[in-house]
Amino acid sequence: MTSMIEENLAAVRARALAAARKAGREGSDVTLVAVSKTHAADSVRAALVAGQREFGENRVQEAMSKFPALRAEFPDLRLHLIGPLQTNKAVDAVQTFDVIQSLDRPKLAASLAGAMNRLQRRPDCYIQVNTGEESQKAGIAPSLFESFLVECRERYALPVVGLMCIPPVDEHPDRHFSQLRDLARRHGLTRLSMGMSGDFETAIAFGATAVRVGTAIFGMRATAPAPDTRD
Ligand SMILES: *Cc1c(COP(=O)(O)O)cnc(C)c1O
């Protein structure tokens, strides 16, 4: 287990570095977020021992049961929430995560701002954009993005650092990656979370600063519990 994860991590890091170089970028411009959802704490520990420090989880409850003990061992790990967030879990999310990548609606912006003020803890936020305009998918619609960004910044003073997207599974991701990049540029946002196991090199070519890689590091997931639905 340990050696497989260590080898996978080395291979993914090498591929990310090569993709960055090819795009005229530095390897250090791209953060590898190891997506550990559904995988046991021992697998996360193996990745930590191999030097990995940034992790992604898509459910608040699962992260809360796995990560406090790991944090005690590895205080410099950073945890990203990459799945839909219900407003009633905003306090738990602000307490548990260092980065929240799924900010996508005004009601959630209000809850997160309240939770941050209460806890005096301000995780970096990414606005998730539904670039594919899929009705069932999380993310703010592109047509509503600009007013939502203004609301997050001015009304709620949220620390918005970048954008995140999950392209439709049945489409070529290029258009989605370029759309996210252009949207970020236009609004002075420097971070882009895009790219997963199947397309992270392409995402890096389009300017990704964070790639979210699960399967290529930890192996196949057993049937996953459904992510939290939004409210
Ligand atoms: C599960 C997940 C990933 C990782 O997907 P892999 O294909 O296993 O690399 C990335 N991003 C999000 C939002 C996810 O839910």
The ligand as a MOL file (V3000), in Angstrom:
LIG
                    3D

  0  0  0     0  0            999 V3000
M  V30 BEGIN CTAB
M  V30 COUNTS 15 15 0 0 0
M  V30 BEGIN ATOM
M  V30 1 C -13.2060 12.8450 -6.9190 0
M  V30 2 C -12.8640 14.1830 -7.4160 0
M  V30 3 C -11.6310 14.4310 -8.0520 0
M  V30 4 C -10.5950 13.3560 -8.3290 0
M  V30 5 O -11.0170 12.5690 -9.3880 0
M  V30 6 P -10.0260 11.4300 -10.0070 0
M  V30 7 O -10.6150 11.1900 -11.3550 0
M  V30 8 O -10.1310 10.2670 -9.0890 0
M  V30 9 O -8.6830 12.0010 -10.0510 0
M  V30 10 C -11.3670 15.7230 -8.4680 0
M  V30 11 N -12.2390 16.7280 -8.2680 0
M  V30 12 C -13.4140 16.5370 -7.6420 0
M  V30 13 C -14.3290 17.6940 -7.4340 0
M  V30 14 C -13.7730 15.2640 -7.2090 0
M  V30 15 O -14.9550 15.0860 -6.5960 0
M  V30 END ATOM
M  V30 BEGIN BOND
M  V30 1 1 1 2
M  V30 2 1 2 3
M  V30 3 2 2 14
M  V30 4 1 3 4
M  V30 5 2 3 10
M  V30 6 1 4 5
M  V30 7 1 5 6
M  V30 8 2 6 7
M  V30 9 1 6 8
M  V30 10 1 6 9
M  V30 11 1 10 11
M  V30 12 2 11 12
M  V30 13 1 12 13
M  V30 14 1 12 14
M  V30 15 1 14 15
M  V30 END BOND
M  V30 END CTAB
M  END
